[in-house]
């Protein structure tokens, strides 16, 4: 019996015990509960909201637009609704349950204080188009968060409105494009390393650029000489992730920036991995021109099963004039105010325009600011140090059982990269991931970055305790050893999750994206079916 | 520090275990002269939960929240009552602190929610299919325009004057870089929307026509007529719904010929939150599925034959297709989609229809009262819960004065269209189910006072 598994119980891996063969009438197994679709248990007559009587006179002026009958959407009463979603929630892994070591995703603890703050009526119940004199506190939040971001990064300005990292990338590239346009320059190519997130090349293409690869060194970093050789009058800029997606700091970043600037280009830095360096080095000191910051990574706003995010973009002096509207500025007395269409022409004349309706992700700003204030300048620095220490600890404790392609070149930053070389024939990274699920952990990022075959990118973040990390490492080592030894039970993992491996090929070949069952008892309207065109 | 579990002993032992003498040995790749020796200057040090709460509460207190005043603002973001159940359920840690469901075996909760959400959106919009969400209505609208370009291989876009000006700006911004040709118009203060002008503008080169329903002035365009005109020229009809509650009362756009329907889902479950995070809704015809942007969830089976759900059709997406992807979107608006879906489940179709009627009734009451004020008139023949009121003076100043008197009166058209002088007497006002008779009377009396 150990502290890690106080019951002392150990399942026999891959050999369903006697219990597995005992049938239940419901299909549920004690606390392992299945849940039907809301469409299968609801009814259009049910409603979980009591509304005041509409007491409506004949509908005015809407005659020919009125729909026939209510929308065909089954409802549930309040207790049924609570059960439906609570039961579903139990089929999810979450950072609240254990480590979520997805490399480059930065799954860290989400403090509940931040949830409380975001729900204060002065933040949550405020309309984006209220008169400016009624929302001074909201501008102050944006301005204070902007001050933090500029100070932490050593940059001149920040565009707060982008909705997520990829939207921030677009913001940065549009600033670059607007700057070249303002100089009357036609540059058509953006350079992106092969190891970059897919969003980088997709963004550059969306902004109207051709994308070319930047070569990497055998150590997993940008090849400075190859980059220099490619620079020229057609290069608008480069997009570089630093620390990069191999978990390494780009040692030549300053030289890269100098070379790109000398050739008339700009440097966009993908800030997805800012958690590794926050408070330790200011990206602005390295010479970059733009960088988005994922508030939902470094600054702990919850990922929520896939968003919302928020991606403010810090900008150099050269790019600041082109930042999108709306824009929060401070007046001579230090009071913040919003620059939007009404006054943009005078206060911010070179802006490339608006990227989205309204003022940005306020609900994320309040959470992120609360997080920054809690940690302070000293705590944020400790965040980076602990995140990097935890990752190196994983790297060094697993490099004997997993291929670690760049471990020889020195320490990693906040994530440890492994590859699948050395596993038994027929075994792959996927098997390790699924084996970890049976061990009670969320797997690491797999098959990314593309530069390492069967990549496994482990980012423990500063949230993991020593005890938690040791436990994760023991499981990872165990699964890796099973994969090296060709343990067949791993091929059919996971065995203990709410579902076994899912047939993704079938899902993509004949997509079923909406429920196609019987219409509700009221029979109003036909259900939308695939191919209904 | 309360969020950091490592002790000093842990740190020392772990440094030894990785062969480092000091923490900065792990930062050896950072240029020495740039590595910061101590906490960055100019920022405060760590603070207690109580201190942070005090600081943030003070900032929140500097805002006038919608619940503190008679409130009539809409224009693309609407104040509805969100049942307590919604906020409770989205704060379940298993939803709140999960990532994008890349490992479906342990993310069936999120995935089933997305599948239900997609079905709800498709049924609400009257489209064949829907995706798992976009950032917000404005970016969804821009993505729809891009999608239509790909499908029609045309790059001329006709925008209705009734399209929200922020959505128009968003499209214009992107068009500067993609070289789409944008044919847009400022709305005219007329009781009827600009359907005729729009139909006139459609040519054989038009890729898509974008129409808001109900439009920015609260009017209801005739989608069927526009759809026929668009399809006759080989163009696609994109319909934008900024107030999904309206679809409890008026016909679903997909039933009236829309090829792509996008919307702002904030009205259901999400709340105002000063403009974000919101929820982009995106539905379209099934035959366009492989040109659709964003994540989608699909049904499949697991190795035991049990029904399950996965993210699918990822060959459209940036992490597979890179520069050839249909969009660069990655993180979307998952938690807001959950909130929307829970609110919609609580309402059901019948509840949504009753909520819609209630909204319309409140708006009628508001219009009736405001029209009794001398010099004030209502522009619209048809409207849902939002109308354009014409004042005898510039509405911008009126709104500011009313705010000083504790009434959040609406959005002046001057704020939305600073360059269009002819619109400046227009005031957009909205009444949802949250507006009481007393609110209406307070607003009307205050307006009488301002105009007297």
Interface residues (C-beta under 8 A of the other chain):
Chain A: X35 X37 X38 X39 X42 X43 X44 X45 X46 X47 X48 X49 X51 X52 X54 X55 X56 X57 X59 X60 X61 X62 X65 X66 X67 X68 X70 X71 X72 X73 X74 X75 X76 X78 X81 X82 X84 X85 X86 X88 X89 X90 X91 X92 X93 X94 X95 X96 X97 X100 X102 X105 X107 X109 X110 X111 X113 X115 X116 X117 X118 X119 X120 X121 X122 X123 X124 X125 X126 X127 X128 X129 X130 X131 X133 X134 X135 X136 X137 X138 X140 X141 X144 X148 X151 X152 X163 X164 X165 X166 X167 X169 X170 X174 X177 X197 X198 X199 X201 X202 X203 X204 X205 X206 X207 X208 X211 X248 X249 X250 X251 X254 X277 X279 X280 X281 X282 X285 X286 X294 X296 X302 X303 X304 X305 X306 X307 X308 X309 X310 X324 X325 X341 X342 X343 X352 X353 X354 X355 X356 X357 X358 X359 X360 X361 X362 X363 X364 X366 X369 X370 X372 X373 X374 X375 X376 X377 X378 X379 X380 X381 X382 X383 X385 X386 X388 X389 X390 X392 X393 X395 X396 X397 X410 X411 X413 X433 X434 X437 X442 X443 X448 X462 X463 X464 X465 X466 X468 X492 X494 X497 X498 X499 X500 X501 X502 X503 X504 X506 X507 X508 X511 X512 X513 X514 X515 X520 X522 X524 X525 X527 X528 X529 X530 X531 X532 X533
Chain B: X1 X2 X3 X4 X5 X6 X7 X10 X11 X13 X14 X15 X17 X18 X19 X20 X23 X25 X26 X27 X28 X29 X30 X31 X34 X35 X36 X39 X40 X41 X42 X43 X44 X45 X46 X47 X49 X51 X52 X53 X55 X56 X57 X58 X59 X60 X61 X62 X63 X64 X65 X66 X67 X68 X71 X73 X75 X76 X77 X79 X83 X85 X87 X88 X89 X90 X91 X92 X93 X94 X95 X96 X97 X98 X99 X100 X101 X102 X103 X104 X105 X106 X107 X108 X109 X110 X112 X113 X115 X116 X118 X119 X120 X122 X123 X124 X126 X127 X128 X129 X130 X132 X133 X135 X136 X137 X138 X139 X164 X165 X166 X167 X169 X170 X172 X173 X176 X177 X178 X179 X220 X247 X248 X249 X250 X251 X252 X254 X264 X271 X272 X273 X274 X275 X276 X277 X278 X285 X286 X287 X289 X295 X296 X297 X298 X299 X300 X301 X302 X303 X304 X306 X308 X309 X310 X312 X313 X314 X315 X317 X318 X319 X320 X321 X322 X323 X324 X325 X327 X328 X329 X330 X331 X332 X333 X334 X335 X336 X338 X342 X344 X345 X346 X347 X348 X349 X350 X351 X352 X353 X354 X355 X357 X358 X360 X361 X364 X380 X381 X382 X383 X384 X399 X400 X403 X404 X408 X411 X414 X415 X416 X418 X433
